[in-house]
Structures are given as C-alpha cells and as structure tokens.
C-alpha cells in the first residue's frame, strides 16, 4: 500500500525537522526534539493533515466524533487535528488537573506508575474517538486512554502518533486498535 501525499509530505517534514539530541534527558538516550517541526508552518501543517487521515474513511469522510490528546505533547498535535476534522478536542490529563468529576485509570510505567483522567462527560455514549499523541512507546498511555473512553461509553477508533519507538512493545499493548505512525525509530 502506498502512502498518501499527506503522509509523504509529513514524513519528509519529520526527516527534515526532527532533531536528535544525544544524552537527553540522561546519558545513553537520544531524544527526538520536535520543537523545530512545531515552529515550521509547512511542516506542522503536513503533520496535522497526515494525522487527521486516521479519523477519515477511504473517501475522506470524517468517521470520528472527537479527538483526544494525551498530556502534554499530545495536546499540541490533537487540537489542530480536531480542527482539521471539524470536530472537538478533549484533553486527557494527569491526575488532579481536571476540575470536574472524572474517570481515572492508573497504569505501569517503565519505572513507577501514572494515572490519567478524563471528564466523565467528555465522551458521550456511542461516540467514536481518535487518540493522538506524539510518541507510541510501551503503549500504556494509549491503553489507559482507551479504557477512559470506554468508561464514558465511547469507543476508540484509532491511534495516530508522530513517532513510534519500534524497539518497545507499544503495538502489542494497544492490541487491535489501528495505529498510524509517521516515523518509526
């Protein structure tokens, strides 16, 4: 299957604008810095268009009701994806950051545990959502977010991410949820 022009443009922008930062945040880690991509209008536009494709069918019709972005860099990408699709954006936050009644899911990290929350009324029963984040690593954040959506009565349609860390089991953890990734590291 060939990539769409939007995906090809996004991948070219990522190749040109994502910078490797060695030994950050600790020795031995090569951090992928997306800030040059975010600062480049054409690159960001290409990435948003490519990520938004995950919320459309083969004819280009929008098939999701909302876009959820996971804290914190997922917010940066998910909000413009929602605008591109003509639908609403919903933030998934770390524990204690949302002001009203929430659903919460805790999950294991490589070193410790984290908890994510979603307003109880953020996703209506029957709504289909697109999950957007910057990186798919172990898949724990996506799995927890999917559980939050299901607790509201909605369903996750797909996941769209800028980058996937191919050496980690993200796709296995995500299970049957379709994953769109623009760059595999």
N, C-alpha and C positions, 0 to 999 in steps of 0.2 A: 504494500500500500504506500503510495507516495504522500508526502506531506503537502498540506495546503500552502498557498502562497503566504498566508498569515503566519503559519508555523515556521516556514523557511525564513521569513523576514525576522521573526523573533529569535530564532536560533543564531542568525547572523549577528543580530544586535548583542545577544548574550556573549558570543565569542569575542566580539569587539570590545565590550564594555564591562564585563565582569572581571575583576582583578583578583589575582591570588595574593594573599598576604601571609607569608610564612610565619610560623611560630606565634600565631594569634588564635585564641586567647592564651594558649600555653605552648611550650615547646613541642614540636612534632606535629602540630595541627596546621593545615593550610586552609585558612579562612577564605571563603569566596565573598568578596566585597561587591554588593550590588548597588552601592550608592552612585557610582558613575552611570549606571543604567538608569536609575531613577531620575538623575539630573538631565538626561538626554531625552528631549521630547520625542524624537522619532523612534528611539529605542523603546521607551516606555509605551508609546502608542502601539508599536508592533507586538510587544509582550502582552498588553491588555487584550488586543484583538485575538491573539492566539489562545490565551487562557479562556476567553469568552466562548470560543468554539466548543468547549466542553459542556456548555449549557445550551447548545443548539443541536437540532437533529440534522440529518444529511441534507435537507432542503434549506437549512438556515433558520428554521423556526425556533424560537425560544421554548425550551421544554422544562424549565425550572421556574420556581416562583420567587426564590430568594437566593442570594449569595451570602455564605457565611465565611468570615475571615477570622483566623485564629491569631490571638495575641502573640507578638505585636507586629511583626513584619507582614503577616497575612493581611492585616488591616490595610496596609499601603497598597496592596495589589487587589484585594477583594472589592474595595469601594469603587474604583474605576471599572472593574469588570461588571459590577452590578449596573453602573451607569450605561455601559456599552450594551448590556442586555435589556435595559429599560425596566429593571426591577429593583427591589430594595436590597440593602446591605444590612447584615446583622453581625455584630461583634461577638466573638466567643472570648471571654475574659478569664484571667487568672482569678482565683478565689478572692472574694471580698471587694471586687471592683465594680460590680453592678448594683444599682441602688434599690432594685425591687426584688420580689420573690423569684428565686432561680431553681433550676435543676443543677446538680453538681455531680461530676464524675472525677474520681481520683484514679491515677494510673502510674505505673512504674516508669521511672527514667533510668538512664544508664547508672546514675549514682543518686538514688533517692526516689522521691515521689512528687507528683504535681497534681493539682486539682484545677479543673476548668469549670466555668459556669456559663449558663445561658438563661436569659429571662424566660420564665415559664410560658409567656405568651409571644415569644419571638418568632416561633414557627407554629402555624395553625395546623390542626389535624388534616392530614392528606396533602400538605404542601411538599413539593419536591425541591431539594436544595442542592446547590453546587458548593462544595467545600474548596476554599482557596487558601494556599499557604505558600511561603517562599521555598521551603525545603521539605522533602519527604525523607526522613532518616529511618528511625526504628518503626514508625507508623503509629506510635502510641497516641500522639496528639490527634491524628485523624480518627483512630478508633474511638477515642473518648468523645470527640465531637460528634461522630455518628451516633453514639449512644445518647448524647444530649438531644439530638434532633429526634430520635425515636422516642425519647421520654416525652417530648412535646406532641407526639403523634404524627410527625412528619417522616419523610424518608430522604436519605442521601441518594442523589442521582449519580454523582461522580465527584472525583477529586481532580483539581488542576494545580500544579506546582511549577515553579520556575526550575528547580533543580531536584534531582533525586540522588541520594548517596547510594549507589548501586552495590556497595560492599556491605550494606546493612539490610536487615530483613523487612523493610518498610512495606513492600507489596504483599508479602506473606501475612503481615499483621492486618493490613487493610482488607484482605480477603477478596470477595467477589466484586467489590466496588471498582468501577473503571477508573484508571489513573491516567491523566495526561501530564506528561513531564516534558519540558522544553530542553533540558540539559541533564545528562547523567554523568555524575562524577565518580 
